[in-house]
């Protein structure tokens, strides 16, 4: 799966002080897949490792273009913003 090889973690340098006095860093995880089902599976596997209250936002994007040979190429991307 091409998707799993291209996942990245890019931390923001932002720290959140919770109401319990503990700190949580805000991070993002980027996903880039050739097929929407691969993207869905990769995101769902990642979300399963998090507590639902740690997920802040998910951004989604699609790019498409046609190669000179006529093949259509799609790129499905997502960014999950979460507390670490």
C-alpha positions in Angstrom: 0.0 0.0 0.0 1.6 3.2 -1.2 -0.4 5.1 1.5 1.3 3.6 4.5 4.7 4.6 3.3 3.8 8.3 2.9 2.3 9.0 6.3 4.0 11.7 8.2 3.8 13.3 11.6 4.5 17.0 11.8 4.2 18.5 15.3 2.9 22.0 15.8 4.8 23.7 18.6 1.7 24.5 20.6 1.0 23.3 24.1 -2.5 23.2 25.6 -3.0 23.4 29.4 -6.0 21.1 30.2 -8.4 21.7 33.1 -6.6 19.0 35.0 -3.3 21.0 34.9 -1.6 18.6 32.5 -0.2 19.8 29.1 -1.0 18.3 25.7 0.9 19.1 22.6 -1.2 19.7 19.4 0.1 17.5 16.5 -0.9 16.7 13.0 -0.7 13.5 11.0 -0.7 13.7 7.2 -2.1 11.0 4.9 -1.6 10.8 1.1 -3.1 7.9 -0.8 -3.8 6.9 -4.4 -7.2 5.5 -3.6 -9.9 6.9 -1.3 -10.5 3.5 0.3 -6.8 3.3 1.3 -7.1 6.7 2.8 -10.2 5.8 4.7 -8.6 2.6 6.1 -5.4 4.4 7.1 -7.3 7.2 8.9 -9.5 4.8 10.7 -6.5 2.7 11.9 -4.9 5.9 13.2 -8.1 7.2 14.9 -8.5 3.8 16.6 -5.2 4.6 18.5 -6.6 7.9 19.9 -9.2 8.9 22.4 -12.1 10.5 20.6 -11.7 13.7 22.8 -8.1 14.1 21.5 -9.2 14.6 17.9 -9.5 18.4 17.1 -10.2 18.4 13.3 -9.8 16.5 10.1 -9.1 18.2 6.8 -9.6 16.4 3.4 -8.5 17.1 -0.1 -8.5 15.6 -3.6 -6.3 16.4 -6.5 -6.9 15.0 -10.0 -5.1 15.4 -13.3 -4.7 13.6 -16.6 -1.3 12.3 -17.8 -0.3 12.9 -21.4 -1.1 9.2 -22.1 -4.7 9.9 -21.0 -4.6 8.2 -17.6 -6.4 10.0 -14.8 -4.4 10.3 -11.6 -6.0 11.0 -8.2 -4.4 12.0 -5.0 -6.5 11.7 -1.8 -5.0 13.5 1.2 -6.1 14.2 4.8 -4.7 15.9 7.8 -5.7 14.9 11.3 -5.2 17.5 14.0 -5.1 16.0 17.5 -3.8 16.3 21.1 -0.8 14.1 21.8 
